[in-house]
Amino acid sequence: MKRNFLFIFFIIISGLLKAQTPDSLPGNLYFNIADRLLHTDGNLKIGGYGGVHYNQPLDSEVRQNGKMDVHRFIMLLGYSFSNRTQFISEIEFEHVKEVYIEQAFLQHKINNYINFRAGLLLTPMGITNEYHEPTMFRGVERPLIDNQITPTTWREIGAGFMGYVLPASIKYQAYLMNGFKSYDGGPILSGSGLRSGRQKGAESIFSSPNFAGKVEYFGIRGLNLGASFYAGKTQSSLYNGMNKNDQAAIAAADSSVVGITMLGLDARYSLKGFQLKGQYYYAGLSNTEQYNLFTAQSGTPNNLGSSLTGYYVEAAYNVFRHLHNVQSELTPFVRYEKWNTQNSLEQGQTNPAYDKKAITCGLEWQMAPGAILKTDMQFIKAETDDKFSSVFNAGVGIMF
């Protein structure tokens, strides 16, 4: 069914095509680092981004050490085989010692409206998962709901189409991808969210395809609206080598799989130095009661919820906007977040410890495009807490 949906989506987009498309894309579109390099001249493409962070928990009664960390440094390498066919990759170093591949995909331009992509792809859900470079989000650390609900950086192996329908001011993406892992000799998902289920293209288990898509509208100056959708099932190692006539094995494998349907809505608006941003996520999970019961039989009690939800709203203002001789930007901001990774349960009572909110107030100085200093205070509280916990953060960010 998902394959049919992708085919129908492709036909609809093709039917919207006009005779001509401008060579340059509108200036109010957002571009992550991969987007930027895909539109640069030359065969060999090089870029990068990274951040060095300082995180200091604050407590009036307990002394705690701070943490200093080269949180991440990413090198982007790409190559144009022709004016239609390109390759993009991101090699990520985290905490100095961990190495990951963040993206690695081949893109082929079919026409001015349709590009085919295949490889390790970012899941097009929300804002930060695609626009996760330090100059693209406010605060030293990425928004918390993008860590808990849509777990940045969320990427899986897949293939599909992306492109722009400029007469309608629309950017679209539609992919069939590998899914989260839910079982591999033991349970993986829990009430803490979906983050631990990311496979990241590393010898990934594959048992069924998942669909991920996003449509963005940029037809109003300064405004960008996005709607994301994800649907499929998690992947389980229990299907590997299973006798197709063994009903007990089939039942056990089916109990280790969780269905996921996720919706994301986001908006970004800029006007005369003011910048407003917001996003909302809802994820519905099916078969969670069977999953929790099955994984509990292995001696690992589980509490995976049947729905997860979260949202944030953010406001910022560039106070240097009216200083025409100053080329840098100084931007105070505030963000309010609320999320619940156990919004509902198929059986039993939800745990209010998973229902959290956070307020982040900060200041950023962008010295030049791609070079930024950040500092903020973050206040986090679960429904079970008597008071907010607080953390002071500071960091350096670059993107080139």
Secondary structure, DSSP 8 states (H G I E B T S, - for coil): -HHHHHHHHHHHHHHT--S---SS--TTS---HHHHHHTSSSSEEEEEEEEEEEEEEE-SSS----EEEEEEEEEEEEEESSSSEEEEEEEEEETTTEEEEEEEEEEEE-SSS-EEEEEEEE---TTTTTS-STTSSSSSS--THHHHTS-SS-EEEEEEEEEEEGGGTEEEEEEEE---EEESSSB--BTTBSGGG--TTSS---SS-EEEEEEEE--STTEEEEEEEEEEE-EEGGGTT--TT-HHHHHHHHHT--EEEEEEEEEEEEETTEEEEEEEEEEEEESHHHHHHHHHHTT------SEEEEEEEEEEE-TTTT-TT--SEEEEEEEEEEEEEEEE-SSS---GGGEEEEEEEEEEEEEETTEEEEEEEEEEEETT-SS-EEEEEEEEEEE-
